[in-house]
Amino acid sequence: MAPTTIQVQHRSALFSGYPG
């Protein structure tokens, strides 16, 4: 329930969306 978890998830989504 820490803000770090949300930040990590957001970062993952951004990286996934970016062109590999």
C-alpha positions in Angstrom: 0.0 0.0 0.0 3.1 2.2 -0.4 3.3 4.9 -3.0 6.4 3.2 -4.4 4.3 0.3 -5.7 2.1 2.6 -7.7 5.1 4.5 -9.0 6.7 1.2 -10.1 3.5 0.1 -11.9 3.2 3.5 -13.6 6.8 3.2 -14.8 6.2 -0.3 -16.1 3.2 0.8 -18.1 5.2 3.7 -19.6 8.1 1.4 -20.6 5.7 -1.2 -22.0 4.0 1.5 -24.1 7.3 2.9 -25.4 8.6 1.5 -28.7 10.9 -1.4 -27.9 
